[in-house]
Amino acid sequence: MKQKTVVIEIDEHGNSSLDLEGFQGSGCSAVAKDFQGRDAVRSVGNKREFYVQVTATTQEQERK
């Protein structure tokens, strides 16, 4: 299974950024939304991996 990494950076003004590595497709959006909570999002930039189609079998394996 591919390693997943979440990188959160907070600058001196309190602005934060979230970088998700090892996630693909809608799984990436779900994780980002969990971290977002009720905070407002100013901009979103999707990496190439976001657009990869993930099969149901792959998603089940990633949950384990």
N, C-alpha and C positions, 0 to 999 in steps of 0.2 A: 504494500500500500504506500502511496506517495505521502511524504510528510507534509503536514499543513502548518503554516506559520501565520500568526497574526501580529502585525507591527503597528503599534499606536504611538504617535508622536504628538506631544503637546508643546507649543512654543511659549515664549515668555508672555504673550498676550492672552493665553488661554485657548487659542485656536488649536484644534486637534485634526489629525489626519489618520486614516486607517488604511493599511495596506495588507491585503490578504494574498498569501502565496500558497499554491497547491490546491486551491479550490477551483471548481469548474462549473460552468452553467449556472442554473438557478440556485445551486447550493451556496454560491458566493453571495448572492443577493440576500438569502435567508440569514446567513451569518452576519453580514453587514447590518441588516435591520435589527438583529438582536443587540449588537453593540450600540446602535444608534438610539434605541429607546425612543423617548419623546423629544429628543434634540432635533433642531432644524439642520438640514443639509444644504450647504451653499453650492457645492458642485460635486459631480460624480464623473469619474473617468474609469471606464471599463478596460481591462487588459484583454489581450487576445484570448486567454483561457476562458473568459466569460462566455464567449461565443461558441465554445466547443459543446457539441451535443453529448449529453451524458445519458447512457441507457439506464433503465430501471435497475438492472442487475448491478451496475457500477455504483449507483446511489446506495443500494442496500449494503454493499460491501464497505463503502465509506462510512456508514453509520456504526459499524462494528468496531 
